[in-house]
Amino acid sequence: MPESLTVLGIESSCDETAVAILRSAGEEKAPEILSSVISSQIAIHRQHGGVVPELASRNHSADLPGIIRTACREAGTAPADIDVFGATGGPGLVAALLVGNSTAKALALAAGRPFVSVNHLEGHLNIGNICRHTCNKTGNRKLIDIGKGKLLYLIIDILTQVLGKTGRSLCCKFS
């Protein structure tokens, strides 16, 4: 394995489009975050009282090229210099995930580099290791994986729906 790897990751599971570029310096050190660019769609979805999946995926398609350029500029790199491309593989909005995955796969193919699909929930768990500059070698945090995580996703989805409907019934606005 090379001394360091530069990774470009795309997150497009719902209503935010994000691109981050990280450089790993071996297993003993936390990766360095070279850039992290996020585009929010809250203003677009607020008009509808919640996330509209078709609008989310269309906006990912429109936003990703510029976000990738900005992330590369901030990181001082180009797609051709990236060692590994990744994207959120799920759970999430299917059409939105498809946009991020297709973009990352196309970049990987063009650069002749590997593509990695990342589980959204595992990403949330493991980002704490990067932010706290620690390594989770013991694997002491695990997701409940029943049916490829569908049960946990279903529970989260149900809670989100209940909270959203409760909020709307109490006249809370989407934000």
Secondary structure, DSSP 8 states (H G I E B T S, - for coil): --S-EEEEEEE-SSSEEEEEEEEE--TTS--EEEEEEEEE-HHHHHTTTS--HHHHHHHHHHHHHHHHHHHHHHHT--GGG-SEEEEEEESS-HHHHHHHHHHHHHHHHHHT--EEEEEHHHHHHHHHHHHTT----S-------STTTHHHHHHHHHHHHHHHHHHHHTT----
